């Protein structure tokens, strides 16, 4: 049998490159798809990214989550089609072209021509596609790029048209004139959910402006705004009819103003100290209808303007209680002015061009960008005596998610999909799905749906799917086209192969109502509408793949970041609910936001994050993946990305796991050399061990399989990953540590064979369990572990990759809850004992006389008795005493202590909990015993029940009746408790035990030097020493008293360096220091 040699030092990135070559060689991903053909399909929808930018940490996170779930689905008996998708249209692409070509306005595009403009867009949509494919491959994500979908494909666009026509035919599409978020940077309106994608803290001007009454110009209404650029378009002022306003006379200027009394701080720094007089109080209803002097004369020709109107939307928590109304630039402004006849229908003055520059209507600022004009507007108002107060205001404000410019709210004609009318349906559909975490579904998304508005789906742009609407000149006749064939039939144009604007805008169709010709409306569809159509359009439904679509819809699983609750998740649901009455997914995982180390959003311009390529080359993809999915991110919480976290993960998980795997093969080599032992183990082995530690680790593994399958069925990765990593810790720090002698063959060959078999089964099972999470390292390990399988295990099916294997299933014969509980008790004892040693500065190398274990439960005491040898060995004590009854425990100074759960008591008892807290200090030993025995006790007149207290055992040296054991004084004991479990250690110094401890440390130093020199357990060496400093003579005394132990542990003599033969080949020579002893260790080739 060939035993693989596993190197002592490993470069995980280098091993991953080897795995990638292996996967390429066997075409692993497509082979796995071929192997799974005919299985139950598992449907997965992949949200399309733009290829105009490079992938970042967020893409690694969501890509890993998607890869884990789909790999797991494949390994649990499903066929999982995984198609990559590309978002190719819309503002992200156009914005790049505008920056590249210096395009500032619609006129610039028209001069260039839509055909040339769209050609530029088409040229960059796949700019970084090769980098994306390389990156996705490098992080170990298996997804099909050959069978991808692109939103610019004619087949995809045709299905989008079909969806639009279905909605239109259901009367769910209409054209409206509404106040919409508008991007001056991208010269197009946005949907309401897009406006919520990029809020930023910004500083805007804050001004209070006066509006003299026509009836009495000495009295002015005061209004506040943070958008002075809207003041040239002021048409009205709004008050709240339920409020009472005050007319005041300013003591400094003599001016008379009207505003809310509670908002005087808008004009006075400290209203209490300000000099003013309240002349009268005026109800809001009395102000309604008053005329005032306009700020500017641009719209004096309009009737019914420059008047006070009333509406309850005006609040008293900001401003002056009087709101300036510019109906073209505010949703409430538009609604209120429309209701009061200030404007009507679409007759709303909006003197801005598409780029946000003032038009000729506002002659004084014509051609100026609105934000640039604000300073001059304020200056002019000040000159007119109308600017009363001027300052700055910091607030959170929506910015365009593509151009990163401030959004404005603007009256624009747009095409809408009705959403408000199906809110209940959306909530019902959402309620029928599974979200992880649940709060994102019940809080964030449901709240958004509860207030969902109609969706603006049209964009005044060029590179996108054109709205399939052909309209007569008077707007009365509209034809909606739902397919290429229908377009060819209606226009008479044959052989249409492209649906972009440059290919179809010139096409007309004759009117059926005698209205001449119909021409296409110029808008294109929102790219979010396209991505919302993705489940349908990627299959070119209904024109092709009807059965395939129906089988795959709704998806079993989707995943994206939390920001997509107002993006892709939302658009998917709206379209699916309208067309099919159901949600388009069954299960959804949403992730949190990866932040820079300072808690800020990662930014390329700020360079405040590690380059993903650096991470991959330094730590490897497995570490990158595991770091992200073993974090708050998979609970939709943010994470401050720290390189130290990656380093810690490699040190605490990957290296110990790899060393366990390496240790396994090292022991096989040792057993082969010393016993000619050949190891073969079938994964279907029905062997059930007899050794308690073998039973425990195998039972723990089976329990984990059961837990993992249950939690993965619920898509709770946040619960699964920590438990998987816990098994790595359990294997390395408990099982191997406890069974090292057995694994080395120090007990017997039969016992060693059982221990090796157990270790193999756990490593092999763990390899398969971790395969979806860390696909590279598990592949590396599997390729060597599979050499231990019999030929029959690898001949039936393709088992070349661990990712071709089924996920482990529970073996009931290996489950043993009693053994797991027993070893948990053992672990508690050992951890408590280690804690006592740390606290008393007694290193594990130094033996201690005795450990006393106290526990009220017989099962725990039995477990300690059965596992006594492990306690003796691991805590390096000479004797373990198990206290059998309460009286014996009390005689040794052990008593109960009750620790109240103040939060629980406060919730249950309210004010009465204060009396209970006061009575706690007077609690007697009898009352404590009463609670321990019955779970009830009365304190301060209140009955307390089980759960109000945590029962803890403590050691009270002063209360001890005498020595704990062997007649020694109680003061020599130190104790530590965990609940009802108490461990006491005799920490008295003993010279003989100190020598034994030094011998253990000497063995440890020799073993570390062997490892450092790259020696295998099978390599024979001679060990020599030279004492340099040892004032107490401990080294020499230890050699005398511990001679047999040293020979047995080191499998040879430790001799003085002066006895070394001349010409001996030195392998390692190093000076060591242990406490006050300084010595040399020399390893020589045997």
SEPASE-947934 format. One record per residue (C-alpha): residue in one letter; x, y, z. Coordinates in steps of 0.25 Angstrom, whole numbers. Layout:
BEGIN
 residuo    xx    yy    zz
       A     X     Y     Z
...
***
This chain:
BEGIN
 residuo    xx    yy    zz
       X     0     0     0
       X     5    14    -4
       X     4    24     7
       X     4    38     3
       X    14    48     8
       X     7    60    14
       X    17    72    15
       X    19    79    29
       X    17    92    23
       X     6    96    13
       X     2   108     5
       X   -13   107     3
       X   -13   117    -9
       X    -3   108   -16
       X   -11    95   -13
       X   -23   102   -18
       X   -16   105   -31
       X   -13    90   -32
       X   -28    87   -30
       X   -32    97   -41
       X   -23    90   -50
       X   -29    76   -46
       X   -43    81   -48
       X   -40    87   -62
       X   -34    74   -65
       X   -46    65   -62
       X   -56    77   -66
       X   -61    75   -52
       X   -73    84   -52
       X   -79    79   -65
       X   -76    65   -61
       X   -84    67   -48
       X   -96    72   -56
       X   -95    60   -65
       X   -94    51   -53
       X  -107    57   -47
       X  -115    57   -60
       X  -129    50   -57
       X  -129    54   -42
       X  -139    63   -36
       X  -137    77   -41
       X  -133    88   -31
       X  -136   102   -37
       X  -127   114   -34
       X  -128   128   -40
       X  -115   136   -40
       X  -117   151   -40
       X  -109   157   -51
       X   -97   167   -48
       X   -92   177   -58
       X   -78   174   -64
       X   -75   188   -65
       X   -68   187   -51
       X   -59   177   -45
       X   -64   168   -34
       X   -62   172   -19
       X   -64   166    -5
       X   -79   166    -6
       X   -79   158   -19
       X   -70   148   -12
       X   -80   147     0
       X   -92   145    -8
       X   -85   136   -18
       X   -80   127    -7
       X   -94   126    -1
       X  -100   122   -14
       X   -89   112   -17
       X   -90   106    -3
       X  -105   104    -5
       X  -104    99   -19
       X   -93    89   -16
       X  -100    84    -4
       X  -112    82   -13
       X  -104    74   -23
       X   -98    65   -12
       X  -112    63    -6
       X  -117    56   -19
       X  -122    68   -28
       X  -118    73   -42
       X  -115    87   -40
       X  -114    96   -53
       X  -106   108   -50
       X  -106   119   -61
       X   -98   132   -59
       X  -105   144   -64
       X  -101   158   -68
       X  -108   171   -66
       X  -104   178   -79
       X  -114   190   -80
       X  -117   203   -73
       X  -111   214   -65
       X   -98   207   -60
       X   -94   205   -75
       X   -99   218   -80
       X   -92   226   -69
       X   -79   219   -72
       X   -80   224   -86
       X   -84   238   -82
       X   -72   239   -74
       X   -63   233   -85
       X   -68   242   -96
       X   -71   255   -88
       X   -86   254   -91
       X   -93   264   -82
       X  -107   266   -88
       X  -118   260   -97
       X  -113   269  -108
       X   -99   262  -108
       X  -106   249  -110
       X  -114   254  -121
       X  -102   260  -128
       X   -95   247  -127
       X  -107   239  -131
       X  -114   227  -123
       X  -108   217  -132
       X   -94   221  -130
       X   -97   223  -115
       X  -102   210  -113
       X   -91   204  -121
       X   -81   210  -110
       X   -90   204   -99
       X   -90   190  -106
       X   -75   191  -107
       X   -73   192   -92
       X   -84   183   -86
       X   -75   171   -85
       X   -62   179   -82
       X   -58   171   -70
       X   -65   158   -73
       X   -52   151   -74
       X   -48   156   -61
       X   -61   152   -55
       X   -60   138   -60
       X   -46   136   -55
       X   -50   142   -41
       X   -62   133   -40
       X   -54   121   -44
       X   -43   125   -34
       X   -52   126   -22
       X   -57   112   -25
       X   -71   115   -30
       X   -77   105   -39
       X   -86   112   -49
       X   -88   111   -64
       X   -82   123   -72
       X   -84   115   -86
       X   -99   115   -84
       X  -100   129   -78
       X  -111   139   -81
       X  -110   153   -84
       X  -121   164   -83
       X  -117   170   -97
       X  -120   157  -104
       X  -131   158  -114
       X  -138   145  -107
       X  -137   151   -94
       X  -142   165   -98
       X  -154   158  -106
       X  -158   151   -93
       X  -157   164   -86
       X  -167   170   -96
       X  -176   158   -94
       X  -176   161   -79
       X  -179   176   -81
       X  -191   173   -91
       X  -197   163   -80
       X  -197   174   -70
       X  -202   184   -80
       X  -213   175   -84
       X  -217   173   -69
       X  -218   188   -68
       X  -206   189   -59
       X  -198   199   -67
       X  -202   213   -69
       X  -196   227   -72
       X  -196   237   -61
       X  -191   251   -58
       X  -184   249   -44
       X  -174   255   -35
       X  -162   245   -37
       X  -148   244   -32
       X  -140   249   -43
       X  -125   248   -46
       X  -119   260   -53
       X  -106   253   -54
       X  -113   242   -63
       X  -124   251   -68
       X  -135   241   -65
       X  -146   239   -54
       X  -144   227   -44
       X  -153   218   -37
       X  -156   220   -22
       X  -148   208   -18
       X  -136   213   -26
       X  -136   226   -18
       X  -134   218    -6
       X  -122   211   -11
       X  -111   222    -8
       X  -114   231     4
       X  -103   240     9
       X  -100   250    19
       X   -99   263    12
       X   -99   278    16
       X  -110   287     9
       X  -113   302    11
       X  -124   305    21
       X  -132   318    19
       X  -144   325    25
       X  -151   334    15
       X  -161   345    17
       X  -174   346     9
       X  -181   359    11
       X  -196   359    11
       X  -203   366     0
       X  -214   371    10
       X  -203   377    19
       X  -189   377    14
       X  -184   380    28
       X  -187   366    32
       X  -179   354    26
       X  -181   339    27
       X  -168   332    29
       X  -165   319    22
       X  -153   310    23
       X  -146   302    12
       X  -133   294    10
       X  -135   295    -6
       X  -133   310    -9
       X  -133   306   -24
       X  -148   303   -23
       X  -151   317   -18
       X  -152   323   -33
       X  -163   313   -35
       X  -171   316   -22
       X  -186   317   -25
       X  -192   315   -11
       X  -190   314     4
       X  -196   303    12
       X  -200   303    27
       X  -206   293    36
       X  -221   296    39
       X  -220   289    53
       X  -208   298    57
       X  -209   311    64
       X  -199   321    59
       X  -194   334    66
       X  -192   348    60
       X  -179   354    66
       X  -172   367    66
       X  -157   366    66
       X  -151   376    76
       X  -139   378    68
       X  -144   382    54
       X  -159   384    57
       X  -163   374    47
       X  -176   366    48
       X  -175   351    45
       X  -185   340    46
       X  -180   326    49
       X  -182   315    60
       X  -178   319    74
       X  -171   305    76
       X  -162   308    64
       X  -157   322    68
       X  -143   315    69
       X  -142   316    54
       X  -141   331    55
       X  -135   333    69
       X  -123   326    75
       X  -129   326    89
       X  -144   329    88
       X  -145   331   104
       X  -135   342   103
       X  -139   348    90
       X  -147   362    89
       X  -160   360    83
       X  -175   362    86
       X  -186   353    82
       X  -197   362    76
       X  -207   351    74
       X  -210   336    72
       X  -215   332    59
       X  -222   319    55
       X  -217   312    43
       X  -231   312    37
       X  -230   328    37
       X  -218   328    29
       X  -223   320    18
       X  -227   328     5
       X  -217   340     9
       X  -210   345    -3
       X  -195   349    -2
       X  -185   356   -10
       X  -177   346   -19
       X  -162   345   -18
       X  -160   346   -33
       X  -168   350   -45
       X  -166   338   -54
       X  -180   333   -52
       X  -188   345   -49
       X  -197   342   -62
       X  -202   329   -55
       X  -216   330   -48
       X  -219   325   -34
       X  -205   325   -29
       X  -197   332   -18
       X  -207   328    -8
       X  -208   321     6
       X  -213   307     5
       X  -215   297    17
       X  -212   282    19
       X  -209   273    30
       X  -196   268    25
       X  -189   281    31
       X  -182   277    44
       X  -177   285    56
       X  -164   278    58
       X  -156   285    48
       X  -156   298    40
       X  -166   310    43
       X  -179   302    42
       X  -181   309    28
       X  -176   301    16
       X  -172   307     3
       X  -179   300    -9
       X  -172   298   -22
       X  -182   287   -28
       X  -172   282   -39
       X  -162   278   -29
       X  -169   272   -17
       X  -179   261   -16
       X  -187   267    -5
       X  -186   281   -12
       X  -192   275   -24
       X  -203   268   -17
       X  -207   280    -9
       X  -206   290   -20
       X  -214   281   -29
       X  -225   280   -18
       X  -226   295   -16
       X  -226   298   -31
       X  -212   305   -31
       X  -208   295   -43
       X  -217   286   -51
       X  -214   273   -58
       X  -200   273   -65
       X  -200   289   -65
       X  -189   290   -55
       X  -177   300   -57
       X  -164   292   -57
       X  -154   301   -63
       X  -142   291   -64
       X  -136   284   -75
       X  -133   269   -74
       X  -119   272   -68
       X  -125   280   -57
       X  -121   294   -63
       X  -131   306   -62
       X  -138   309   -75
       X  -142   322   -81
       X  -154   323   -72
       X  -145   326   -61
       X  -137   337   -68
       X  -128   341   -57
       X  -122   327   -55
       X  -124   322   -69
       X  -114   311   -73
       X  -109   310   -58
       X  -109   296   -51
       X  -119   297   -40
       X  -109   294   -28
       X   -99   304   -35
       X  -110   315   -35
       X  -114   314   -20
       X  -103   324   -16
       X  -108   334   -25
       X  -122   332   -22
       X  -119   334    -7
       X  -111   346   -11
       X  -122   352   -19
       X  -133   349    -8
       X  -124   356     2
       X  -123   368    -7
       X  -138   369    -7
       X  -139   368     8
       X  -146   354     7
       X  -135   345    13
       X  -137   346    28
       X  -128   335    33
       X  -117   327    25
       X  -109   315    31
       X  -105   301    27
       X  -113   288    30
       X  -107   274    31
       X  -116   262    28
       X  -117   249    21
       X  -121   251     6
       X  -123   241    -6
       X  -113   241   -17
       X  -113   235   -31
       X  -108   220   -29
       X  -101   221   -42
       X   -96   236   -44
       X   -94   238   -29
       X  -101   252   -31
       X  -112   257   -22
       X  -126   253   -27
       X  -137   264   -28
       X  -152   261   -28
       X  -158   266   -41
       X  -171   265   -48
       X  -169   256   -60
       X  -178   248   -69
       X  -175   233   -68
       X  -180   219   -70
       X  -184   212   -57
       X  -187   198   -53
       X  -198   198   -43
       X  -193   193   -29
       X  -201   200   -19
       X  -213   192   -23
       X  -206   178   -20
       X  -200   181    -7
       X  -208   170     0
       X  -205   160   -11
       X  -190   164    -9
       X  -190   162     6
       X  -197   149     4
       X  -188   144    -6
       X  -176   148     3
       X  -182   142    15
       X  -182   128     8
       X  -167   128     6
       X  -155   125    15
       X  -145   136    18
       X  -132   135    25
       X  -131   143    34
       X  -146   144    37
       X  -146   158    42
       X  -142   163    27
       X  -155   157    23
       X  -164   161    34
       X  -158   175    37
       X  -150   181    26
       X  -157   175    13
       X  -171   174    19
       X  -171   188    23
       X  -166   193     9
       X  -177   185     3
       X  -187   190    12
       X  -184   204     7
       X  -181   200    -8
       X  -184   211   -18
       X  -186   209   -33
       X  -174   206   -40
       X  -168   216   -50
       X  -162   206   -61
       X  -159   216   -72
       X  -146   223   -74
       X  -143   235   -83
       X  -130   228   -88
       X  -125   220  -100
       X  -118   207   -96
       X  -128   197   -91
       X  -140   189   -95
       X  -150   199  -102
       X  -164   201   -97
       X  -172   192  -107
       X  -182   203  -109
       X  -186   209  -122
       X  -195   222  -120
       X  -203   231  -129
       X  -199   246  -130
       X  -211   250  -121
       X  -208   239  -111
       X  -222   232  -112
       X  -218   219  -119
       X  -207   210  -113
       X  -202   197  -118
       X  -194   188  -109
       X  -185   178  -116
       X  -181   165  -109
       X  -172   158  -118
       X  -163   159  -130
       X  -173   152  -139
       X  -184   162  -135
       X  -175   174  -138
       X  -172   168  -152
       X  -186   166  -155
       X  -191   180  -150
       X  -179   188  -157
       X  -177   179  -169
       X  -162   178  -166
       X  -157   164  -167
       X  -144   158  -162
       X  -143   166  -149
       X  -132   161  -141
       X  -129   173  -131
       X  -139   180  -122
       X  -130   192  -118
       X  -135   206  -121
       X  -126   208  -133
       X  -132   196  -139
       X  -147   198  -137
       X  -149   213  -134
       X  -151   216  -149
       X  -162   205  -150
       X  -176   210  -151
       X  -190   203  -152
       X  -203   208  -158
       X  -214   212  -149
       X  -226   204  -148
       X  -234   216  -145
       X  -231   225  -156
       X  -220   233  -148
       X  -209   232  -158
       X  -197   224  -154
       X  -193   220  -140
       X  -179   222  -135
       X  -171   216  -123
       X  -171   224  -110
       X  -156   228  -108
       X  -154   222   -94
       X  -147   210   -90
       X  -150   200   -79
       X  -143   201   -65
       X  -132   191   -65
       X  -138   187   -51
       X  -151   183   -59
       X  -142   174   -68
       X  -135   167   -56
       X  -149   165   -50
       X  -153   157   -62
       X  -140   149   -61
       X  -147   136   -57
       X  -156   137   -70
       X  -146   143   -80
       X  -134   134   -77
       X  -142   123   -82
       X  -148   131   -94
       X  -162   127   -88
       X  -173   126   -94
       X  -166   125  -108
       X  -157   113  -103
       X  -155   104   -91
       X  -169   105   -86
       X  -168    91   -78
       X  -154    95   -73
       X  -159   108   -68
       X  -171   102   -61
       X  -162    92   -54
       X  -152   102   -50
       X  -162   113   -45
       X  -162   117   -34
       X  -148   115   -31
       X  -144   107   -19
       X  -134   117   -15
       X  -128   131   -18
       X  -118   140   -10
       X  -113   154   -10
       X  -110   165    -1
       X  -119   172     8
       X  -120   184    -1
       X  -127   176   -11
       X  -140   176    -2
       X  -142   189    -9
       X  -136   184   -22
       X  -136   171   -29
       X  -144   164   -18
       X  -155   174   -20
       X  -156   174   -35
       X  -156   159   -36
       X  -168   159   -26
       X  -176   170   -33
       X  -175   163   -47
       X  -177   149   -41
       X  -189   153   -33
       X  -195   161   -45
       X  -193   149   -55
       X  -194   137   -46
       X  -200   140   -33
       X  -188   135   -25
       X  -174   138   -21
       X  -163   134   -30
       X  -155   128   -19
       X  -157   118    -8
       X  -145   120     0
       X  -136   133     1
       X  -123   136     8
       X  -120   151     9
       X  -106   156    14
       X  -101   168    21
       X   -92   178    17
       X   -76   177    17
       X   -70   189    23
       X   -56   194    23
       X   -49   193    37
       X   -53   207    41
       X   -68   203    39
       X   -69   211    27
       X   -74   206    13
       X   -63   200     5
       X   -59   210    -6
       X   -50   208   -18
       X   -47   223   -17
       X   -44   223    -2
       X   -35   210    -4
       X   -40   205    10
       X   -41   190     7
       X   -32   179     3
       X   -32   175   -11
       X   -39   162   -13
       X   -27   157   -21
       X   -18   160   -10
       X   -26   152     0
       X   -27   140   -10
       X   -12   140   -12
       X    -9   141     3
       X   -19   133     9
       X   -27   125    -1
       X   -41   124    -6
       X   -45   115     5
       X   -41   124    16
       X   -48   136     9
       X   -61   128     7
       X   -61   123    22
       X   -57   136    28
       X   -69   142    21
       X   -80   132    24
       X   -75   129    38
       X   -79   144    41
       X   -91   152    44
       X   -92   155    29
       X  -100   142    28
       X  -110   148    38
       X  -111   160    29
       X  -103   168    39
       X   -91   177    35
       X   -76   172    37
       X   -64   180    38
       X   -54   173    29
       X   -41   170    36
       X   -29   163    31
       X   -26   159    45
       X   -39   151    45
       X   -34   143    33
       X   -20   140    39
       X   -27   136    52
       X   -36   126    44
       X   -25   120    37
       X   -18   118    50
       X   -29   113    58
       X   -37   104    47
       X   -29   102    34
       X   -15    98    40
       X   -21    89    51
       X   -30    82    42
       X   -18    80    32
       X    -9    76    43
       X   -20    65    47
       X   -20    60    33
       X    -5    60    32
       X    -4    53    46
       X   -13    42    41
       X    -4    39    29
       X     9    40    38
       X     3    30    48
       X     0    20    36
       X    14    21    32
       X    19    19    46
       X    10     7    48
       X    14     1    34
       X    29     3    38
       X    27    -3    52
       X    16   -13    50
       X    15   -15    35
       X     1   -10    36
       X    -7    -7    24
       X   -19     1    26
       X   -32     0    17
       X   -45     5    21
       X   -58     5    13
       X   -67    17    15
       X   -79     7    17
       X   -72     0    28
       X   -82    -4    38
       X   -72    -6    49
       X   -76     0    63
       X   -65     3    72
       X   -64    -1    87
       X   -54    10    92
       X   -62    21    98
       X   -54    32    91
       X   -56    25    78
       X   -71    24    81
       X   -71    38    85
       X   -65    45    73
       X   -73    36    63
       X   -86    39    71
       X   -82    54    70
       X   -80    53    55
       X   -93    46    53
       X  -100    56    62
       X   -94    67    53
       X   -99    61    40
       X  -113    61    46
       X  -112    75    51
       X  -106    80    38
       X  -116    73    29
       X  -127    79    38
       X  -121    93    37
       X  -118    93    23
       X  -132    89    19
       X  -136   102    26
       X  -124   109    19
       X  -118   114    33
       X  -104   115    29
       X  -101   123    41
       X  -104   111    50
       X   -97   101    42
       X   -83   107    39
       X   -80   109    54
       X   -84    94    57
       X   -75    89    46
       X   -63    97    51
       X   -66    92    65
       X   -64    78    60
       X   -51    82    54
       X   -47    87    68
       X   -53    74    75
       X   -45    65    66
       X   -31    73    67
       X   -32    78    81
       X   -39    66    88
       X   -40    53    80
       X   -26    53    75
       X   -20    59    87
       X   -27    49    96
       X   -23    37    87
       X    -9    41    82
       X    -3    29    89
       X   -13    19    83
       X   -11    25    70
       X     4    23    71
       X     2     8    75
       X     7    10    89
       X    -5     2    94
       X    -6   -10    84
       X    -7   -11    69
       X   -22   -15    70
       X   -25    -3    78
       X   -17     6    69
       X   -24     0    57
       X   -37     4    63
       X   -33    18    66
       X   -27    20    52
       X   -40    15    46
       X   -48    24    55
       X   -39    36    51
       X   -41    32    36
       X   -56    32    37
       X   -57    45    44
       X   -47    52    34
       X   -54    45    22
       X   -68    49    27
       X   -63    63    30
       X   -57    64    17
       X   -70    62    10
       X   -78    70    20
       X   -69    82    18
       X   -68    81     3
       X   -79    91    -1
       X   -72   101     9
       X   -57    99     6
       X   -57    92    -7
       X   -42    93    -9
       X   -36    88     4
       X   -46    76     4
       X   -42    73   -10
       X   -27    72    -6
       X   -30    64     6
       X   -40    54    -2
       X   -30    51   -13
       X   -21    45    -2
       X   -31    40     7
       X   -37    32    -4
       X   -25    24    -5
       X   -29    17     8
       X   -42    12     1
       X   -43    -2    -5
       X   -44    -3   -20
       X   -59    -7   -19
       X   -62     7   -13
       X   -56    15   -25
       X   -60     6   -37
       X   -75     7   -38
       X   -77    22   -40
       X   -69    33   -44
       X   -62    37   -30
       X   -50    45   -36
       X   -55    57   -28
       X   -60    59   -14
       X   -71    68   -21
       X   -76    56   -28
       X   -79    48   -15
       X   -93    49    -8
       X   -94    56     5
       X   -92    48    18
       X  -105    42    23
       X  -107    38    38
       X  -103    24    42
       X  -112    21    54
       X  -103    10    59
       X   -93    21    63
       X  -102    30    70
       X  -100    30    85
       X  -105    42    93
       X  -101    36   106
       X   -86    35   102
       X   -87    50    96
       X   -93    54   110
       X   -82    47   117
       X   -71    53   109
       X   -77    67   111
       X   -75    65   126
       X   -61    61   123
       X   -59    73   115
       X   -65    82   126
       X   -56    75   137
       X   -43    78   128
       X   -47    92   124
       X   -49    95   139
       X   -36    88   143
       X   -29    96   132
       X   -35   109   137
       X   -30   106   152
       X   -16   103   147
       X   -16   116   139
       X   -21   124   151
       X   -10   118   160
       X     1   118   150
       X     2   102   150
       X     6    98   136
       X     1    85   131
       X    15    79   130
       X    15    79   145
       X     7    68   152
       X    -2    71   163
       X    -6    61   174
       X   -21    61   173
       X   -34    66   166
       X   -47    66   174
       X   -60    65   165
       X   -73    69   171
       X   -86    68   164
       X  -101    65   169
       X  -105    56   157
       X  -101    42   157
       X  -100    41   142
       X   -89    52   143
       X   -81    45   154
       X   -82    31   146
       X   -76    38   134
       X   -65    44   142
       X   -62    30   148
       X   -62    23   134
       X   -53    34   128
       X   -44    35   140
       X   -32    31   132
       X   -34    43   122
       X   -35    53   134
       X   -22    47   140
       X   -15    48   127
       X   -20    61   122
       X   -19    69   135
       X    -7    62   139
       X   -12    59   153
       X    -8    46   161
       X   -22    44   167
       X   -37    47   164
       X   -47    47   175
       X   -61    47   172
       X   -70    52   183
       X   -82    43   184
       X   -92    50   192
       X   -96    64   197
       X   -92    62   212
       X   -78    58   207
       X   -78    70   198
       X   -82    80   209
       X   -71    74   218
       X   -61    78   208
       X   -65    92   208
       X   -75    91   196
       X   -87    99   196
       X   -98   104   187
       X   -99   119   183
       X  -111   125   176
       X  -109   135   165
       X  -121   143   161
       X  -125   146   147
       X  -129   160   150
       X  -134   163   136
       X  -144   151   137
       X  -148   155   151
       X  -150   169   146
       X  -159   165   135
       X  -167   155   143
       X  -168   163   156
       X  -167   177   152
       X  -166   186   164
       X  -167   175   174
       X  -153   170   169
       X  -146   181   177
       X  -151   175   190
       X  -146   161   185
       X  -132   168   182
       X  -132   174   196
       X  -135   160   203
       X  -124   153   195
       X  -113   157   205
       X  -121   151   216
       X  -123   138   210
       X  -120   126   219
       X  -113   113   215
       X  -127   106   218
       X  -134   115   208
       X  -123   112   198
       X  -125    97   200
       X  -140    98   199
       X  -138   104   185
       X  -128    94   181
       X  -137    82   185
       X  -151    88   181
       X  -148    99   171
       X  -156   109   180
       X  -153   118   191
       X  -160   131   197
       X  -152   143   199
       X  -157   157   203
       X  -171   151   202
       X  -170   147   188
       X  -170   132   183
       X  -158   130   174
       X  -158   118   164
       X  -149   110   156
       X  -142   119   145
       X  -141   131   154
       X  -127   127   159
       X  -115   120   154
       X  -111   109   164
       X   -95   109   165
       X   -86   101   174
       X   -75   108   180
       X   -63   104   189
       X   -62   111   202
       X   -48   108   209
       X   -52   115   222
       X   -65   106   223
       X   -58    93   220
       X   -58    83   232
       X   -44    78   230
       X   -35    73   219
       X   -42    70   206
       X   -33    57   204
       X   -22    50   211
       X   -23    59   223
       X   -17    71   216
       X   -21    85   220
       X   -33    90   211
       X   -25   103   208
       X   -16    95   198
       X   -28    94   189
       X   -33   103   178
       X   -46   102   171
       X   -55   106   159
       X   -69   103   156
       X   -78   102   144
       X   -93   102   149
       X   -94    90   158
       X   -81    84   154
       X   -69    87   163
       X   -54    84   161
       X   -44    85   172
       X   -29    83   170
       X   -18    81   180
       X    -8    91   176
       X     2    88   187
       X    17    88   182
       X    24    75   182
       X    39    73   177
       X    36    59   171
       X    24    65   163
       X    33    76   159
       X    43    67   153
       X    33    59   146
       X    27    72   140
       X    41    76   135
       X    42    62   128
       X    29    64   121
       X    34    78   116
       X    47    72   112
       X    40    62   103
       X    31    73    98
       X    44    81    94
       X    50    69    87
       X    37    67    79
       X    36    81    75
       X    51    81    70
       X    48    68    62
       X    36    75    55
       X    44    88    53
       X    55    79    46
       X    44    73    37
       X    45    59    43
       X    35    49    41
       X    31    40    53
       X    38    28    46
       X    51    35    45
       X    61    30    56
       X    70    40    62
       X    79    41    75
       X    77    52    85
       X    88    59    93
       X    88    70   103
       X    97    81   109
       X    93    88   122
       X    97   103   121
       X    90   108   133
       X    83   100   144
       X    85   106   158
       X    76    97   165
       X    81    84   158
       X    67    81   153
       X    72    76   140
       X    81    65   146
       X    71    61   157
       X    61    59   146
       X    70    50   138
       X    72    42   150
       X    57    40   154
       X    50    40   141
       X    60    32   133
       X    50    21   129
       X    39    31   125
       X    49    38   116
       X    54    26   109
       X    39    21   107
       X    34    35   102
       X    46    38    93
       X    49    23    89
       X    63    24    92
       X    73    30   102
       X    76    45   104
       X    91    46   106
       X   101    57   109
       X   106    64    97
       X   121    60   101
       X   117    45    98
       X   113    48    83
       X   122    40    73
       X   131    48    65
       X   126    51    51
       X   112    49    55
       X   102    56    45
       X    95    67    53
       X    81    69    48
       X    77    80    58
       X    84    88    69
       X    76    98    77
       X    77   105    91
       X    65   104   100
       X    60   111   112
       X    50   106   122
       X    48   115   134
       X    62   117   140
       X    68   106   133
       X    76   108   120
       X    81    96   112
       X    84    91    98
       X    77    80    90
       X    85    73    78
       X    78    63    69
       X    88    54    62
       X    85    44    50
       X    84    30    56
***
